[in-house]
């Protein structure tokens, strides 16, 4: 299992566009055969920060996600163009 959290920050004026792109990206990503979970969150008290919890069956499924047309359209061509900062936290399951 591959699990991680992506943290993204945006300018306030981009909130609506980012939210719509995330909605579309999440909807398409959840249809991928190797996607276990794809859940975008807005950080409580800081609406310009988004956390995305992602979980994939394996590295191959995660690689397929990053090569998908919807990732390239909504993430690379949309969200990434508006982000101010991005970080990834890889997670290791305890049980």
RAGI-V25404 format. One record per pair of residues at least 12 apart in sequence whose C-alpha atoms are under 10 Angstrom apart, sorted by the first residue. I is the first residue (numbers start at 1). J is the second residue. D is the distance in Angstrom with one decimal. If there is no record, write none. Layout:
i = [I;I]
j = [J;J]
d = [D;D]
//
This chain:
i = [1;1;1;1;1;1;1;1;1;1;1;1;2;2;2;2;2;2;2;2;2;2;2;2;2;2;2;3;3;3;3;3;3;3;3;3;3;3;3;3;3;3;3;4;4;4;4;4;4;4;4;4;4;5;5;5;5;5;5;5;5;5;5;5;5;5;5;6;6;6;6;6;6;6;6;6;6;6;7;7;7;7;7;7;7;7;7;7;7;7;7;7;8;8;8;8;8;8;8;8;8;8;8;8;8;8;8;9;9;9;9;9;9;9;9;9;9;9;9;9;10;10;10;10;10;10;10;10;10;10;10;10;11;11;11;11;11;11;12;12;12;13;13;14;14;14;14;15;15;15;15;15;17;17;17;18;18;18;18;18;18;18;18;18;18;19;19;19;19;19;20;20;21;21;21;21;21;21;21;22;22;22;22;22;22;22;22;22;23;23;23;24;24;24;24;24;25;25;25;25;25;25;25;25;25;26;26;26;26;26;26;26;26;27;27;28;28;28;28;28;28;29;29;29;29;29;29;30;30;32;32;32;32;32;32;33;33;33;33;33;34;34;34;34;34;34;34;34;34;34;34;35;35;35;35;35;35;35;35;35;36;36;36;36;36;36;37;37;37;37;37;37;38;38;38;38;38;39;39;39;39;39;40;40;40;41;48;48;49;49;49;49;50;50;51;51;51;52;53;54;54;55]
j = [34;36;55;56;57;58;59;61;62;91;92;93;35;36;54;55;56;57;58;59;60;61;62;90;91;92;93;36;37;38;53;54;55;56;57;58;59;62;89;90;91;92;93;52;53;54;55;56;88;89;90;91;92;38;39;40;50;51;52;53;54;55;87;88;89;90;91;40;50;51;52;53;54;86;87;88;89;90;40;41;42;43;49;50;51;52;53;85;86;87;88;89;42;48;49;50;51;52;79;80;82;83;84;85;86;87;88;43;46;47;48;49;50;51;82;83;84;85;86;87;47;48;49;50;79;80;81;82;83;84;85;86;47;48;49;82;83;84;47;48;49;48;82;48;79;82;83;47;48;49;50;82;78;79;82;48;50;74;75;78;79;80;81;82;83;40;41;42;50;79;74;79;70;73;74;75;77;78;79;39;40;41;50;52;74;75;78;79;39;40;74;70;71;73;74;75;38;40;70;71;72;73;74;75;79;38;39;40;52;54;70;71;74;39;70;65;68;69;70;71;74;54;65;66;68;70;71;54;65;56;61;62;64;65;68;56;57;61;64;65;55;56;57;58;59;60;61;62;63;64;65;54;55;56;57;58;61;62;64;65;54;55;56;57;58;61;52;53;54;55;56;57;52;53;54;55;56;51;52;53;54;55;52;53;54;53;83;84;83;84;85;86;83;86;86;87;88;88;89;90;91;91]
d = [9.9;8.9;7.0;5.9;4.9;5.1;7.9;9.7;9.8;9.8;8.8;8.4;9.7;9.3;8.1;5.5;5.1;6.4;5.5;6.5;9.7;8.9;7.5;8.1;7.7;8.1;9.1;9.3;8.9;9.9;7.6;5.7;4.3;6.5;8.9;9.1;9.8;9.4;8.8;6.3;5.3;7.1;8.1;8.2;6.1;5.6;6.6;9.2;6.8;5.5;4.3;5.1;8.4;9.8;9.6;9.4;9.9;6.4;5.4;4.7;6.2;8.9;8.3;5.7;5.2;6.6;7.6;9.0;8.0;5.5;5.1;6.8;7.9;7.1;5.8;4.5;6.4;8.7;9.7;9.5;9.8;9.5;7.0;5.8;4.6;6.6;9.1;7.9;5.6;5.2;6.2;8.1;9.7;8.3;5.7;5.2;6.5;8.4;9.1;8.9;9.7;6.4;7.4;5.6;4.6;6.7;8.9;9.9;9.4;8.9;5.6;4.4;6.3;8.9;8.8;5.6;5.4;5.3;6.7;9.4;8.9;5.2;6.4;8.2;9.0;9.6;9.9;6.4;4.8;5.3;7.4;9.5;9.6;6.3;9.0;7.7;7.5;7.2;7.9;5.9;9.6;9.2;9.9;8.6;9.4;7.0;8.9;7.9;6.8;9.4;9.8;9.6;8.6;8.3;9.0;9.7;9.3;9.1;9.5;7.8;6.0;9.5;10.0;7.8;8.9;9.0;9.7;9.1;9.2;9.1;9.3;9.7;10.0;9.1;5.6;7.6;10.0;7.0;6.8;9.2;6.9;9.6;9.6;9.2;7.3;8.0;9.4;7.8;9.4;8.1;9.5;8.3;9.8;9.9;7.4;9.9;9.1;9.5;6.3;6.7;9.6;8.6;5.9;7.3;9.7;6.0;6.8;7.4;9.4;9.8;9.4;9.4;9.6;9.6;9.6;9.8;9.5;9.6;6.7;8.6;9.9;9.6;7.1;9.8;8.7;7.6;7.9;9.8;9.9;9.4;8.2;9.8;8.6;7.4;9.1;9.1;8.7;7.7;9.6;9.6;8.8;5.6;5.1;7.4;9.4;8.2;4.8;7.4;9.9;8.3;8.3;8.0;6.3;4.6;6.4;9.0;6.8;7.6;9.6;8.0;7.7;5.2;5.1;6.4;9.7;9.6;9.8;7.3;5.5;4.9;6.9;9.5;6.9;5.8;4.6;6.5;8.7;8.3;5.5;5.2;6.5;9.1;4.1;6.3;8.5;7.9;9.7;9.9;9.5;9.8;9.3;9.8;10.0;9.6;9.9;9.7;9.5;9.5;9.7;9.8;9.9;9.5]
//
